[in-house]
Amino acid sequence: MLSGMTGTWIVIAGVVVGVVIGLALRPPGARREPATRQPPPRERLVALLAAADELERGLDAVLDFGPLSAGELAAVDLPAKLEHLVAPRVLTCPTVAELRACTEQIALHPFPEQRELLAAVRADQRPAAMSATWLVMREAAGSAAAQHHAAVEARRCLATIRDQLTPELPGPTPALV
């Protein structure tokens, strides 16, 4: 009985020594936490191009249906679409900062809500000068111009980013719908 127990202790001691030696001789990089799986470059570039397309659709909404009110801008959600594009931290060019500034400029100039316009017109139905209506109309025109200008600049930045990504894409580009 003693010899069976001694054999077990020898095996356990051998396993412990093997684990300790294995931990001590392991390369330094192997001790770190395993990194999250990075998609292959092609998949990453295709995902970035898809995010660029999504942001461009949002900018098209501003240009085609704009100027947009604060509620409509929230529905389009340009900041989230921009973050989806720049979150992987692949894009580091100064154009990204310019694109961010353009989308922020759009958000800073919402078109007055319809109720604001109607309230201004109703307030000015007195015989006095139409000052409230004039101020709201001036704000609306300024918002429209600021949104349009920022959206055009953002599309230019987006085209520059897309041109930088496309040559890096190996092989034929799949059709993005």
trRosetta pair geometry for C-beta under 8 A, 3 or more apart (Angstrom, degrees):
i j d omega theta_ij theta_ji phi_ij phi_ji
1 4 6.0 -54 -154 33 36 111
1 5 6.6 31 152 -15 66 108
2 5 5.8 -59 -150 40 33 110
2 6 6.2 36 153 -23 67 107
3 6 5.5 -51 -144 35 33 114
3 7 6.5 39 154 -22 63 102
4 7 5.8 -51 -151 32 31 113
4 8 6.8 33 150 -19 62 103
5 8 5.7 -51 -153 32 36 113
5 9 6.6 33 151 -17 66 104
6 9 5.7 -54 -149 37 34 110
6 10 6.4 37 151 -22 65 104
7 10 5.6 -52 -148 33 32 113
7 11 6.5 32 153 -18 64 104
8 11 5.8 -55 -151 36 32 110
8 12 6.3 29 153 -16 66 106
9 12 5.7 -52 -143 39 34 110
9 13 6.1 35 156 -19 66 107
10 13 5.8 -54 -145 38 29 111
10 14 6.3 32 153 -22 63 107
11 14 5.6 -54 -148 35 30 114
11 15 6.5 31 153 -19 64 103
12 15 5.8 -53 -150 34 32 111
12 16 6.4 31 153 -17 65 106
13 16 5.8 -54 -147 38 32 111
13 17 6.3 31 155 -17 66 107
14 17 5.8 -55 -145 39 29 109
14 18 6.2 32 154 -21 63 108
15 18 5.6 -56 -148 37 30 114
15 19 6.4 30 155 -19 65 104
16 19 5.9 -53 -148 34 31 109
16 20 6.4 28 155 -16 64 107
17 20 5.9 -56 -147 38 31 110
17 21 6.2 27 157 -15 66 109
18 21 5.9 -57 -143 41 28 107
18 22 6.1 31 156 -21 64 110
19 22 5.6 -56 -146 37 29 114
19 23 6.4 27 157 -17 64 105
20 23 6.0 -55 -148 37 29 108
20 24 6.3 24 155 -16 64 111
21 24 5.7 -58 -143 40 31 110
21 25 6.0 10 164 -4 68 115
22 25 6.4 -67 -136 46 23 96
22 26 6.4 43 159 -49 61 99
23 26 5.9 -38 -149 1 29 118
26 30 4.8 -108 169 77 108 130
26 31 6.3 123 106 -59 123 87
27 30 4.9 94 65 -2 81 107
27 31 8.0 -146 97 -14 49 83
28 31 6.1 -53 -163 19 41 113
29 32 6.2 -45 -167 15 46 112
32 35 7.9 23 118 -47 118 79
35 38 7.3 -12 132 -25 118 95
38 44 7.3 -8 172 -65 88 134
39 43 4.0 -99 161 90 123 125
39 44 4.9 157 81 -56 105 82
39 47 7.2 84 68 -7 157 138
40 43 5.0 87 59 11 78 104
40 44 7.0 -149 94 -7 37 92
41 44 5.6 -60 -145 39 32 112
41 45 6.1 29 160 -18 69 107
41 168 7.5 -106 168 154 119 103
41 170 7.3 71 96 4 115 111
42 45 5.9 -56 -146 38 28 108
42 46 6.3 28 156 -18 64 107
42 169 6.6 86 -130 -152 71 71
42 170 5.8 -75 -84 48 107 94
42 171 7.0 10 -121 37 135 114
43 46 5.8 -54 -145 38 30 110
43 47 6.3 32 154 -20 64 106
44 47 5.7 -55 -150 36 30 112
44 48 6.4 30 152 -18 64 105
44 88 6.6 156 -160 -177 105 159
44 90 6.5 143 156 -72 121 152
45 48 5.5 -51 -147 36 34 112
45 49 6.3 34 153 -18 66 104
45 165 5.7 160 -154 -176 95 100
45 168 5.9 -162 -109 100 142 103
45 169 4.8 -172 130 -93 146 86
46 49 5.7 -53 -147 37 32 111
46 50 6.4 35 151 -20 64 104
46 169 7.2 100 -63 -129 69 120
46 173 7.8 163 -103 -149 89 76
46 174 6.7 25 -129 38 129 109
46 176 7.7 177 -164 -81 84 113
47 50 5.6 -52 -148 35 32 113
47 51 6.5 34 151 -18 64 103
47 88 7.6 104 100 -42 122 150
48 51 5.6 -52 -148 36 34 112
48 52 6.4 38 150 -21 65 103
48 85 6.6 82 -152 -150 72 69
48 88 6.8 -94 -80 39 102 140
48 90 6.2 -82 -80 62 145 141
48 91 7.3 145 -151 -39 134 109
48 165 5.7 -149 105 -133 126 149
49 52 5.4 -49 -147 34 35 115
49 53 6.5 40 151 -21 64 101
49 162 6.8 84 -125 -131 83 88
49 165 5.9 -177 -72 120 89 142
49 166 7.5 87 -98 -80 126 73
49 169 7.5 10 -38 -75 139 141
49 173 7.6 -103 147 -154 177 120
49 176 6.2 -143 124 -55 109 157
50 53 5.6 -49 -150 33 34 114
50 54 6.5 37 150 -21 64 103
50 176 5.7 -159 -94 -143 75 129
51 54 5.5 -50 -148 34 35 114
51 55 6.5 35 152 -16 65 103
51 81 7.1 160 -171 -174 78 70
51 84 4.6 -160 -137 122 118 97
51 85 4.1 171 133 -88 122 69
52 55 5.8 -53 -148 38 33 110
52 56 6.3 35 151 -21 65 106
52 85 5.8 93 -72 -121 60 124
52 158 5.8 147 -162 -165 97 100
52 161 6.3 -166 -113 101 131 117
52 162 5.4 152 155 -80 158 97
52 165 7.4 -166 -23 28 151 154
53 56 5.5 -54 -147 36 32 113
53 57 6.6 37 152 -23 64 100
53 176 5.5 -162 -41 134 161 136
54 57 5.7 -48 -153 29 33 112
54 58 6.9 33 148 -16 61 102
54 81 5.2 -151 121 -143 101 111
54 84 6.8 -21 77 85 141 142
54 85 7.9 -163 61 -59 101 99
55 58 5.6 -52 -156 35 38 114
55 59 6.5 35 149 -16 68 104
55 78 7.1 76 -144 -147 81 74
55 81 4.3 155 -91 142 73 117
55 82 6.0 88 -116 -77 129 57
55 84 7.7 -171 -54 63 100 103
55 85 5.7 -20 -31 -40 140 139
55 154 8.0 -121 155 159 110 116
55 158 6.2 -165 101 -113 119 135
56 59 5.5 -52 -146 39 37 111
56 60 6.2 45 151 -24 66 102
56 155 6.7 82 -129 -120 87 85
56 158 5.7 163 -79 144 94 157
57 60 5.4 -48 -147 33 33 116
57 61 6.7 40 150 -24 62 98
58 61 5.6 -47 -155 27 35 114
58 62 7.0 34 148 -16 63 99
58 76 4.8 119 -149 175 93 101
58 77 7.2 -99 -120 70 137 55
58 78 5.0 159 146 -93 141 76
58 81 5.1 -174 -9 21 150 165
59 62 5.5 -49 -154 33 40 113
59 63 6.4 31 150 -12 69 106
59 78 7.4 83 -66 -116 68 118
59 151 5.0 152 -161 -157 88 92
59 154 5.4 -156 -111 97 135 121
59 155 5.4 169 138 -68 150 90
59 158 7.1 -148 2 -7 157 153
60 63 5.7 -59 -144 44 34 107
60 64 5.5 19 163 -9 72 115
61 64 6.2 -57 -126 47 24 99
61 65 5.5 -27 -172 32 64 114
61 66 7.3 98 130 -44 55 90
61 68 7.3 38 132 -63 95 139
61 76 5.2 -169 86 -114 144 125
62 65 7.4 -61 -106 58 11 74
62 66 4.4 30 -177 -52 52 137
62 67 7.6 11 -165 -128 76 44
62 68 5.9 -82 -116 -6 71 120
62 76 6.9 95 -55 -171 86 172
62 78 7.7 14 -43 -66 131 134
62 106 6.0 -44 -129 -148 155 137
62 147 5.7 -139 -175 169 112 107
62 148 7.7 -176 142 -92 96 44
62 151 4.3 -164 100 -94 128 142
63 66 6.1 -7 -73 19 11 119
63 148 6.7 93 -116 -130 69 72
63 151 5.0 -170 -60 129 89 144
63 152 7.3 104 -98 -65 121 70
63 155 7.7 7 -42 -39 143 139
65 68 6.8 54 104 -77 92 95
65 72 7.7 -135 117 -179 119 141
66 111 7.4 167 -168 -32 74 132
66 144 6.9 147 141 -137 92 72
66 147 5.2 -147 180 124 141 135
66 148 6.5 176 100 -73 133 75
66 151 7.0 180 4 -23 162 157
67 109 7.8 -75 -154 126 127 97
67 110 7.9 136 159 -171 105 38
67 111 3.9 133 117 -62 111 123
67 140 7.3 170 61 -171 143 71
67 143 5.2 112 177 121 157 95
67 144 3.9 -116 -32 -101 131 66
67 147 4.6 128 -124 40 92 148
67 148 7.2 -77 -77 -39 88 86
68 72 3.8 -130 -166 99 101 121
68 73 4.9 136 113 -58 122 75
68 76 6.6 -15 -167 -7 173 136
68 110 6.9 -64 104 -141 68 75
68 111 6.0 167 87 13 18 112
68 147 6.8 169 26 -152 77 156
69 72 4.8 92 49 12 72 103
69 73 6.9 -131 96 -6 35 89
69 110 5.5 53 -169 175 38 105
69 111 4.9 -76 -79 71 57 87
69 112 7.0 -36 -116 108 97 17
69 113 5.0 85 -152 -92 140 62
69 114 7.5 -70 -67 -21 152 71
70 73 5.7 -53 -145 36 30 112
70 74 6.5 34 153 -22 63 103
70 110 3.9 20 -64 -153 71 168
70 113 6.9 -48 27 -60 96 99
71 74 5.7 -52 -151 32 32 113
71 75 6.7 32 150 -19 63 103
71 113 7.0 66 2 -105 112 108
72 75 5.5 -51 -151 33 37 113
72 76 6.5 34 151 -16 67 103
72 111 7.9 -1 42 42 126 109
73 76 5.7 -53 -146 38 35 109
73 77 8.0 119 153 -58 53 32
73 78 7.2 -47 -167 5 84 106
73 106 7.0 172 -131 138 123 95
73 107 6.0 143 168 -115 142 66
73 110 5.6 -108 -3 -105 139 102
74 77 6.5 25 179 -71 38 74
77 80 4.4 -9 159 28 111 117
77 81 6.3 121 110 -20 79 92
78 81 5.6 -61 -146 41 36 111
78 82 6.1 38 157 -22 70 105
78 103 4.6 -164 142 -155 125 111
78 106 6.2 39 34 78 167 137
78 107 6.8 -144 58 -56 120 102
79 82 5.6 -54 -146 36 32 112
79 83 6.3 32 156 -19 66 105
79 103 6.3 150 -79 140 58 127
79 104 7.8 64 -88 -82 101 67
79 107 6.9 21 -43 -59 108 149
80 83 5.7 -52 -147 36 33 111
80 84 6.5 39 151 -24 64 103
81 84 5.6 -48 -150 30 33 116
81 85 6.8 32 150 -18 62 104
82 85 5.7 -58 -157 35 35 111
82 86 6.3 1 159 5 71 111
82 99 6.8 172 -135 133 114 105
82 100 6.2 125 173 -103 144 69
82 103 5.2 -134 -54 22 146 172
83 86 6.2 -68 -133 52 31 89
83 87 5.3 52 165 -53 70 103
84 87 6.1 -27 -126 5 21 120
85 91 7.2 -2 147 14 87 146
85 161 7.8 52 172 143 130 157
86 89 7.3 51 168 -79 65 42
86 91 5.7 -85 -118 60 74 117
86 96 5.7 115 -107 -160 125 125
86 100 7.5 -10 -21 -69 162 110
88 91 7.9 79 72 5 88 80
89 92 7.3 35 -178 -68 67 92
91 95 8.0 -80 179 73 116 94
91 96 5.0 136 131 -73 115 134
91 161 6.2 6 -131 -144 139 115
91 164 7.8 106 -123 92 94 136
91 165 8.0 -44 -85 -68 104 108
92 96 7.1 -68 -136 13 12 142
93 96 5.8 121 67 -10 67 92
93 160 7.8 -133 112 131 148 112
93 161 7.1 -173 53 -102 129 79
93 164 6.5 -146 -22 -79 153 175
94 97 5.5 -46 -164 33 56 113
94 98 6.5 56 142 -18 74 103
95 98 5.4 -55 -150 40 40 114
95 99 6.1 45 149 -24 70 103
95 157 5.0 164 -177 -155 94 89
95 160 4.9 -140 -133 98 156 131
95 161 5.6 -167 110 -62 133 87
95 164 7.8 170 38 -9 146 142
96 99 5.5 -50 -146 35 32 113
96 100 6.4 35 152 -20 64 103
96 157 7.8 144 -85 172 23 120
96 161 7.0 89 -75 -94 74 127
97 100 5.6 -50 -148 35 32 113
97 101 6.4 35 151 -20 64 104
98 101 5.6 -52 -149 35 33 113
98 102 6.5 35 152 -21 64 103
98 153 7.4 -110 161 158 102 108
98 157 5.1 -167 100 -104 105 136
99 102 5.7 -53 -150 33 32 112
99 103 6.6 26 155 -14 65 104
99 154 5.7 88 -144 -140 70 75
99 157 4.0 -170 -76 124 88 143
99 158 6.4 105 -120 -61 126 69
99 161 7.0 -5 -49 -31 150 137
100 103 6.1 -57 -148 38 31 105
100 104 6.3 30 153 -17 65 108
101 104 5.7 -57 -147 39 31 111
101 105 6.3 38 151 -26 64 105
102 105 5.5 -50 -149 30 32 115
102 106 6.8 36 151 -21 63 99
102 150 4.6 158 -164 -171 74 82
102 151 7.4 144 166 -78 111 22
102 153 4.7 -158 -111 95 131 105
102 154 3.7 -177 120 -70 140 89
102 157 6.3 -176 7 10 145 140
103 106 5.6 -45 -153 29 38 114
103 107 6.7 34 150 -15 64 104
103 150 7.4 156 -73 158 20 116
103 154 5.9 95 -58 -113 72 140
104 107 5.6 -56 -150 40 37 110
104 108 6.2 39 151 -25 68 107
105 108 5.7 -53 -145 33 32 113
105 109 6.8 1 164 3 63 111
105 146 6.4 -134 163 171 97 98
105 149 7.9 -70 133 90 138 91
105 150 3.9 -165 94 -110 118 142
106 109 6.8 -83 -154 47 26 91
106 146 7.7 168 -105 129 41 85
106 147 5.2 73 -135 -132 77 74
106 150 4.7 -160 -58 101 77 136
106 151 6.1 79 -92 -62 126 81
106 154 7.3 -29 -31 -25 127 147
107 110 7.4 -4 -168 -54 40 88
108 146 7.6 -85 85 147 90 140
109 142 7.1 -121 -152 127 121 81
109 143 4.5 174 165 -133 92 69
109 146 3.9 62 30 91 179 136
109 147 5.5 -145 92 -52 113 80
109 150 7.6 151 34 2 126 140
110 143 6.3 -24 105 -150 22 134
111 140 5.9 48 -154 -138 84 77
111 143 4.6 160 -91 117 55 141
111 144 6.5 51 -97 -66 108 74
111 147 7.3 -45 -46 -16 92 149
112 116 4.2 -111 178 83 108 134
112 117 5.6 128 108 -52 121 84
112 136 5.6 -24 -11 -164 175 95
112 139 5.9 77 -43 102 118 117
112 140 5.3 -70 18 -79 107 91
112 143 7.1 175 -18 5 67 155
113 116 4.8 100 59 0 76 102
113 117 7.4 -144 98 -3 44 85
114 117 5.6 -54 -153 35 38 112
114 118 6.3 34 152 -15 70 106
115 118 5.7 -54 -144 41 34 110
115 119 6.1 37 155 -22 66 106
116 119 5.8 -52 -143 36 29 111
116 120 6.5 30 156 -20 62 105
116 136 6.2 179 139 -137 96 128
117 120 5.9 -57 -153 34 29 110
117 121 6.6 26 153 -16 64 106
117 136 5.7 162 -109 148 59 139
117 140 7.2 42 -91 -67 112 141
118 121 5.7 -55 -147 37 34 109
118 122 6.2 31 155 -17 67 107
119 122 5.8 -55 -144 40 31 109
119 123 6.2 33 155 -22 64 108
120 123 5.7 -54 -145 35 30 112
120 124 6.4 13 159 -7 63 112
120 132 4.3 -160 -152 138 83 99
120 133 4.9 140 140 -88 104 52
120 135 7.3 -143 -141 64 136 87
120 136 4.1 -122 -38 -7 172 148
121 124 6.1 -70 -149 45 29 101
121 125 7.1 51 151 -52 63 91
121 133 5.4 68 -91 -98 57 114
122 125 5.9 -31 -156 -10 37 117
123 126 7.9 -36 159 0 46 100
123 132 4.7 -6 88 58 125 164
123 133 7.8 -178 66 -44 88 77
124 128 7.4 -108 -147 78 68 87
124 129 7.9 -53 -149 117 107 40
124 130 4.4 72 177 -135 141 69
124 131 6.9 -178 -105 41 117 52
124 132 4.9 -157 -51 49 107 99
124 133 4.6 -85 22 -18 158 107
128 131 7.4 -39 130 1 107 102
129 134 7.9 -22 149 -6 96 135
130 133 4.4 -35 171 45 103 118
130 134 5.6 116 110 -30 83 95
131 134 5.6 -58 -145 37 29 113
131 135 6.3 28 159 -19 66 105
132 135 5.9 -54 -148 35 30 109
132 136 6.4 25 156 -13 64 107
133 136 6.0 -59 -147 40 30 106
133 137 6.0 29 156 -18 66 110
134 137 5.8 -57 -144 39 28 110
134 138 6.2 30 156 -21 64 107
135 138 5.7 -54 -146 36 29 111
135 139 6.4 30 153 -18 64 105
136 139 5.6 -52 -148 38 33 112
136 140 6.2 37 151 -22 65 105
137 140 5.5 -50 -146 35 33 115
137 141 6.4 33 155 -18 65 103
138 141 5.9 -51 -146 36 31 109
138 142 6.4 30 153 -16 63 107
139 142 5.7 -57 -148 40 30 111
139 143 6.2 33 154 -22 65 106
140 143 5.7 -53 -147 35 30 112
140 144 6.3 31 155 -21 64 105
141 144 5.7 -52 -148 34 31 112
141 145 6.4 28 156 -16 64 106
142 145 5.9 -56 -146 39 30 108
142 146 6.1 27 158 -17 66 110
143 146 5.9 -58 -143 40 28 108
143 147 6.1 25 160 -16 66 110
144 147 6.1 -58 -145 39 25 107
144 148 6.2 22 159 -17 63 111
145 148 5.9 -58 -144 38 27 109
145 149 6.1 24 160 -16 65 110
146 149 6.0 -56 -143 39 27 108
146 150 6.1 21 160 -14 64 112
147 150 6.0 -61 -144 42 26 107
147 151 6.0 25 159 -20 65 111
148 151 5.9 -57 -145 37 27 110
148 152 6.4 26 156 -18 63 106
149 152 5.9 -56 -150 35 29 110
149 153 6.4 25 154 -14 64 108
150 153 5.7 -56 -147 41 32 110
150 154 6.1 35 153 -23 66 107
151 154 5.5 -51 -143 36 31 113
151 155 6.5 34 155 -20 63 102
152 155 5.9 -52 -151 33 31 111
152 156 6.7 33 149 -20 62 103
153 156 5.5 -52 -152 33 35 114
153 157 6.5 35 151 -17 66 103
154 157 5.6 -52 -149 37 35 112
154 158 6.2 37 151 -21 66 107
155 158 5.4 -52 -144 38 33 115
155 159 6.4 39 153 -23 64 102
156 159 5.8 -51 -151 32 30 112
156 160 6.7 32 149 -19 62 103
157 160 5.6 -54 -154 34 34 113
157 161 6.5 33 150 -17 67 104
158 161 5.6 -51 -147 37 34 111
158 162 6.2 36 153 -20 66 106
159 162 5.6 -52 -143 38 31 112
159 163 6.3 35 154 -21 64 104
160 163 5.7 -53 -149 34 30 112
160 164 6.6 29 151 -18 62 105
161 164 5.7 -56 -153 35 33 111
161 165 6.4 26 153 -15 67 108
162 165 5.8 -58 -145 39 33 108
162 166 6.1 38 158 -31 68 107
163 166 6.0 -46 -137 25 28 114
163 167 7.7 24 169 -12 57 98
164 167 7.4 -63 -165 31 27 98
164 168 7.4 15 149 -9 59 115
165 168 5.8 -72 -161 40 40 111
165 169 6.7 47 148 -38 73 102
166 169 5.7 -47 -155 13 37 117
166 173 7.0 -31 -142 -72 88 144
169 173 5.7 48 123 -88 149 94
173 176 7.8 -47 158 -20 103 97
